[in-house]
Amino acid sequence: MAEAQNSPTSGYAPAGGPPPVGSTTAGSIAVAAESTVATRMSAPPSFDVADFPVPHGREEEWRFTPLDRLRGLHDGTATATGGVKVAVEAPEGVTVETVGRDDARLGRAGTPVDRVAAQAYSAFEQASVVTVAKETVLTEPIRIAVHGEGGTAYGHQVIELGAFAEALVVIDHTGDAVLAANVDFVLGDGAKLTVVSVQDWDDKAVHVAQHNTLIGRDASFKSVVVTFGGDVVRLHPRVSYAGPGGEAELFGLYLTDKGQHQEHRLLVDHNVPHCKSNVVYKGALQGDDAHAVWIGDVLIEAKAEGTDTYEMNRNLVLTDGARVDSVPNLEIETGEIVGAGHASATGRFDDEQLFYLMARGIPEQDARRLVVRGFFAELVQQIGLPDIEERLLAKIEEELEAAVG
């Protein structure tokens, strides 16, 4: 087992009216908007923060986000303090490096699409690069621990797999931090990568990140995003393809508590022929001012014949006072596809399910927990690591105690 303990500057450097369409409050069903957010950003992608205006909350990509709670990440006023540590545990056959800003591997998977991502790219001093050599099949996971110690930081990470390599990566975020970051996943031809990103921050943490994935020919990518903690968490996974035959599965699970803002904005850009994607995100909300946002964009370009894609978002409201904005978007520029669709729904507990369980002698509180565990079960099983799965199930139980206990 090779280990690399990185300093706070290794990959994470100090920083220099009415509800809109798709909105739902407790117990109501979400309305799915049909417009495409991906093509209506306020500025084109750029690595230079100066190319993005300071957001004011009226922009399409910022209209749901509480800018006043981002601690200055969006307008450049965040003070340089550091205090984020990264530790990488990697099996034999994996190279872990700390590199400077001029490394050619940085930014290959995608370009920042908003001001915070551009600020993160402009401000980091060193990046972490984790490389799995071609044809290497790992039997143990790569574990990346990102722990905040109360500071503000910008960071950049790269995970790259050579042709026909296979790996499982766990990125675990804990502690207290104000963090903006870009994370790049680059898959060579025929490679297989599973990434589990856990946001288990303390209550006051702020985390804004863009995840860029470039999938090689006949390569397979699976992402499992799990978000529990933090005051504000805003993640922007983006997928594109470098060759035909690529497949992407994007799964997400979020439990939004009182006063929390959790936002997941996805884009799958089908830019080459004969690729697949499947997106399934599920969330549960409880408490006053709990706010979850899910934006799912799928773009099928004119040259992407043979595309097969589907996206789905489901939300379960546990208490009054919670709000969900769920907006699936689909833009199709060619009729030569296998299939494309999307779905979104939000609601309370199913009374029939509760009645069924309670009629068999199960107390109401236990019945509610069983319903929520069943709601999340298929996504937890996608992780494939017993220790992480058990930890997340325990966390769900802990959260449900507060909601229905």
C-alpha positions in Angstrom: 0.0 0.0 0.0 1.5 3.3 -1.1 0.5 6.4 0.8 1.0 10.1 0.1 0.2 12.7 2.8 -0.2 16.1 1.2 0.1 19.5 2.8 -2.7 22.0 2.8 -1.3 23.4 -0.5 -1.1 20.0 -2.2 -4.2 20.0 -4.5 -6.0 22.5 -2.2 -4.3 25.8 -2.1 -5.4 28.9 0.0 -7.8 31.2 -1.7 -6.8 34.6 -3.0 -41.4 36.3 -5.2 -42.9 33.2 -6.3 -41.0 29.9 -6.8 -39.6 29.4 -10.3 -40.6 26.7 -12.7 -39.6 23.3 -11.4 -40.0 24.4 -7.8 -41.9 22.5 -5.2 -42.7 23.0 -1.5 -43.6 20.3 1.0 -46.0 17.7 -0.4 -46.4 19.1 -3.9 -45.3 17.5 -7.2 -42.4 19.0 -9.1 -43.0 20.6 -12.5 -40.3 19.7 -15.0 -39.1 22.5 -17.2 -38.2 21.7 -20.8 -35.7 24.4 -21.6 -32.0 23.6 -21.8 -29.8 25.4 -19.3 -26.6 24.1 -20.8 -26.8 26.5 -23.8 -27.8 29.6 -21.8 -24.9 30.2 -19.5 -24.0 33.8 -18.7 -20.5 33.4 -20.1 -18.7 30.8 -22.3 -16.4 28.3 -20.6 -13.0 29.7 -19.6 -10.0 29.1 -17.4 -9.7 32.8 -16.7 -11.9 34.2 -13.8 -11.9 37.6 -15.5 -14.0 36.2 -18.3 -17.0 35.7 -15.9 -19.0 38.6 -14.4 -19.7 38.5 -10.7 -23.0 36.8 -10.3 -26.0 38.6 -8.8 -28.4 35.7 -8.6 -30.5 36.5 -11.6 -28.3 34.4 -14.0 -29.7 31.0 -15.1 -26.8 29.1 -13.4 -27.1 31.0 -10.1 -30.8 31.7 -9.7 -31.2 29.0 -7.0 -28.0 29.5 -5.1 -27.8 31.6 -1.9 -24.8 33.8 -3.0 -24.6 35.5 0.4 -23.7 32.2 2.0 -20.8 31.4 -0.3 -18.3 33.3 1.9 -16.9 35.3 -1.0 -16.1 32.4 -3.3 -18.2 33.9 -6.1 -16.9 37.5 -6.0 -13.2 37.0 -5.2 -13.4 38.4 -1.6 -12.6 35.0 0.1 -9.5 35.5 2.3 -6.5 33.2 1.9 -6.3 31.0 5.0 -5.6 27.4 4.0 -6.6 24.7 6.4 -7.6 21.9 4.1 -5.6 18.7 4.2 -5.6 15.9 1.6 -4.4 12.4 2.2 -4.2 9.8 -0.5 -4.1 6.0 0.1 -3.4 4.1 -3.1 -2.5 0.5 -3.9 0.6 -0.6 -5.7 0.5 0.3 -9.4 -0.9 3.8 -8.7 1.2 7.0 -9.1 0.4 9.9 -6.8 2.0 13.2 -7.6 1.9 16.8 -6.5 2.4 19.1 -9.5 2.5 22.8 -10.4 0.1 24.8 -12.4 2.0 24.2 -15.7 1.4 20.5 -15.7 -0.1 19.5 -19.1 -2.6 17.1 -17.6 -4.5 19.8 -15.8 -7.8 20.9 -17.4 -7.9 18.2 -20.0 -11.3 16.9 -18.9 -13.2 20.1 -19.1 -13.1 23.9 -18.8 -14.7 25.9 -15.9 -18.2 27.0 -16.7 -18.9 29.5 -13.9 -17.0 32.1 -11.9 -16.3 29.9 -8.8 -14.8 27.1 -10.9 -12.7 29.6 -12.8 -11.6 31.2 -9.5 -10.6 27.8 -8.2 -8.6 27.2 -11.4 -6.9 30.6 -11.3 -6.0 30.4 -7.6 -4.7 26.9 -6.8 -0.9 26.6 -6.3 -0.4 22.9 -6.6 -2.6 20.0 -7.8 -2.9 16.3 -7.0 -2.6 13.9 -9.9 -3.5 10.2 -9.4 -2.6 8.0 -12.3 -3.5 4.3 -12.9 -1.3 2.9 -15.6 -2.8 1.2 -18.7 -4.1 -2.3 -18.3 -3.8 -2.1 -14.5 -6.8 -3.6 -12.7 -6.9 -2.6 -9.1 -8.5 -4.9 -6.5 -8.4 -2.3 -3.7 -9.9 1.2 -3.8 -8.0 4.5 -4.0 -9.0 6.6 -1.0 -8.7 10.4 -1.0 -9.5 12.1 2.3 -10.2 15.8 2.1 -10.5 17.2 5.6 -11.2 20.8 6.4 -9.8 22.5 9.5 -11.7 25.8 9.3 -9.9 27.4 6.4 -10.6 28.7 2.9 -9.0 27.0 0.0 -9.0 26.4 -3.8 -8.0 23.1 -5.3 -7.5 20.9 -8.3 -7.4 17.1 -8.5 -6.9 14.8 -11.5 -7.6 11.1 -11.6 -6.4 9.5 -14.9 -6.8 5.9 -16.1 -4.8 4.5 -18.9 -6.3 2.3 -21.6 -8.1 -0.7 -20.2 -7.3 0.1 -16.6 -9.9 -0.4 -13.9 -10.2 1.4 -10.6 -12.5 2.5 -7.8 -11.9 5.9 -6.2 -13.5 7.2 -3.0 -13.2 11.0 -2.3 -14.3 11.7 1.3 -15.0 15.2 2.4 -15.2 15.9 6.2 -14.5 18.7 8.7 -15.2 22.4 8.3 -13.9 24.4 5.3 -14.8 26.9 2.6 -13.7 25.0 -0.5 -13.9 25.7 -4.2 -12.3 23.0 -6.5 -12.2 21.4 -9.9 -11.8 17.6 -10.1 -10.9 15.9 -13.5 -11.5 12.3 -14.4 -9.8 11.2 -17.6 -10.6 7.7 -18.9 -8.5 6.0 -21.6 -10.0 3.7 -24.2 -11.7 0.7 -22.6 -11.0 1.9 -19.1 -13.5 1.5 -16.2 -13.7 3.9 -13.3 -16.1 4.1 -10.4 -16.0 7.3 -8.3 -17.7 7.7 -4.9 -17.8 11.3 -3.7 -19.0 11.7 -0.1 -19.9 15.2 1.2 -20.1 14.6 5.0 -19.1 18.1 6.1 -19.7 19.8 9.4 -22.7 22.1 9.6 -21.0 25.4 8.7 -18.9 24.2 5.7 -19.3 25.6 2.2 -18.3 23.4 -0.8 -18.5 24.4 -4.5 -17.0 22.1 -7.1 -17.0 21.3 -10.8 -16.4 17.6 -11.7 -15.2 17.1 -15.3 -15.2 13.7 -16.9 -13.8 12.8 -20.3 -14.7 9.2 -21.3 -12.6 7.4 -23.9 -13.7 5.0 -26.6 -15.6 2.0 -25.2 -14.8 3.2 -21.6 -17.2 3.1 -18.7 -17.7 5.7 -15.9 -19.8 5.4 -12.8 -20.2 8.2 -10.3 -22.0 7.9 -6.9 -22.4 11.3 -5.2 -23.5 11.3 -1.6 -24.3 14.6 0.1 -25.2 14.9 3.8 -23.5 17.8 5.5 -22.5 21.4 5.0 -24.3 24.7 5.1 -24.0 25.1 1.3 -22.9 22.3 -1.1 -23.0 23.0 -4.8 -21.7 20.3 -7.1 -21.5 20.5 -10.9 -20.7 17.1 -12.5 -20.1 17.3 -16.3 -19.5 14.4 -18.7 -18.3 14.4 -22.3 -17.0 11.6 -24.6 -13.7 11.3 -26.4 -14.8 8.4 -28.7 -17.8 6.2 -29.5 -19.0 3.4 -27.3 -18.6 5.3 -24.0 -21.0 4.7 -21.1 -21.8 6.9 -18.1 -23.8 6.2 -15.0 -24.4 9.1 -12.6 -26.0 8.2 -9.3 -26.7 10.6 -6.4 -28.1 10.5 -2.9 -28.7 13.6 -0.8 -30.3 14.1 2.6 -31.1 17.8 3.1 -31.6 19.0 6.7 -32.9 22.1 8.3 -31.4 25.3 6.8 -29.1 23.4 4.4 -28.8 24.2 0.7 -27.7 21.3 -1.4 -27.4 21.8 -5.2 -26.5 19.3 -7.8 -26.2 20.5 -11.4 -25.4 17.9 -14.1 -24.5 18.1 -17.7 -24.1 15.0 -20.0 -22.8 16.2 -23.4 -23.3 13.5 -26.0 -20.8 14.9 -28.5 -19.8 11.7 -30.3 -21.9 8.8 -31.8 -23.1 5.7 -30.1 -22.7 6.5 -26.4 -24.9 5.9 -23.4 -25.8 7.7 -20.2 -28.1 7.0 -17.3 -28.7 9.5 -14.4 -30.6 8.6 -11.2 -30.5 11.1 -8.3 -32.7 10.8 -5.1 -33.1 13.1 -2.2 -35.0 13.4 1.1 -35.6 16.7 2.9 -36.6 17.6 6.4 -36.8 20.8 8.5 -37.6 24.4 7.9 -35.7 26.0 5.0 -34.2 22.8 3.8 -33.5 23.4 0.1 -32.5 20.9 -2.5 -31.8 21.8 -6.1 -31.3 19.3 -8.9 -30.6 20.4 -12.5 -30.2 17.7 -15.0 -29.0 18.7 -18.5 -28.5 16.3 -21.4 -27.4 17.6 -24.7 -27.4 15.3 -27.8 -25.4 17.1 -30.5 -26.1 16.7 -34.2 -23.2 14.4 -34.7 -24.1 12.1 -31.8 -26.2 9.5 -33.7 -27.1 6.3 -31.8 -27.3 8.0 -28.4 -29.2 6.2 -25.6 -29.9 8.4 -22.5 -32.2 8.7 -19.6 -32.3 10.9 -16.5 -34.5 10.7 -13.4 -34.8 12.7 -10.1 -37.0 11.7 -7.2 -37.5 13.6 -4.0 -39.1 12.6 -0.7 -40.3 15.4 1.6 -40.3 14.3 5.2 -41.5 17.5 6.9 -43.2 20.8 6.2 -41.0 23.8 5.4 -38.7 22.1 2.9 -38.4 23.1 -0.7 -37.2 21.3 -3.9 -36.3 22.7 -7.3 -36.0 19.8 -9.8 -35.4 20.7 -13.4 -34.6 18.0 -16.0 -33.6 19.4 -19.4 -33.1 17.6 -22.7 -31.9 19.1 -26.0 -31.8 16.8 -29.0 -30.2 18.0 -32.3 -30.5 14.7 -34.2 -33.4 12.3 -34.7 -31.0 9.3 -35.2 -31.0 8.1 -31.6 -31.8 4.9 -29.7 -33.7 6.6 -27.0 -33.9 9.7 -24.7 -36.1 10.6 -21.8 -36.3 12.2 -18.4 -38.5 12.2 -15.3 -38.9 14.2 -12.1 -41.2 13.9 -9.1 -41.5 15.1 -5.5 -43.9 13.9 -2.8 -44.5 12.9 0.7 -44.5 9.4 2.2 -46.7 6.9 0.4 -49.6 6.5 2.9 -50.4 3.1 1.4 -46.9 1.8 2.1 -47.1 3.1 5.7 -50.6 1.5 6.2 -49.3 -1.8 4.8 -46.4 -1.9 7.2 -48.3 -0.7 10.2 -51.1 -3.2 9.5 -48.5 -5.9 10.1 -47.6 -4.6 13.5 -44.7 -2.3 12.6 -44.8 1.0 14.6 -45.2 4.1 12.5 -41.8 5.5 13.3 -40.1 2.3 12.2 -42.3 2.1 9.2 -41.2 5.5 8.1 -37.6 4.6 8.4 -38.1 1.4 6.4 -39.8 3.5 3.6 -36.8 5.9 3.4 -34.2 3.1 3.6 -36.0 1.4 0.7 -36.1 4.7 -1.2 -32.3 5.0 -1.0 -31.4 1.3 -1.1 -30.7 0.9 -4.8 -28.3 3.9 -4.8 -26.4 2.8 -1.7 -25.8 -0.6 -3.3 -24.1 1.1 -6.3 -21.2 2.0 -4.1 -19.7 -1.5 -3.9 -17.7 -0.9 -0.7 -19.2 -2.5 2.5 -17.5 0.0 4.9 -18.8 3.0 3.0 -22.3 1.5 2.5 -22.6 0.7 6.3 -21.4 4.2 7.2 -23.9 5.8 4.9 -26.8 3.6 6.1 -25.9 4.6 9.7 -25.9 8.2 8.7 -29.3 7.8 7.1 -30.6 6.3 10.3 -29.1 9.1 12.4 -30.8 11.7 10.2 -34.1 9.9 10.3 -34.0 9.8 14.1 -34.1 13.6 13.9 -36.9 13.6 11.3 -39.3 10.9 12.6 -37.7 9.7 15.8 
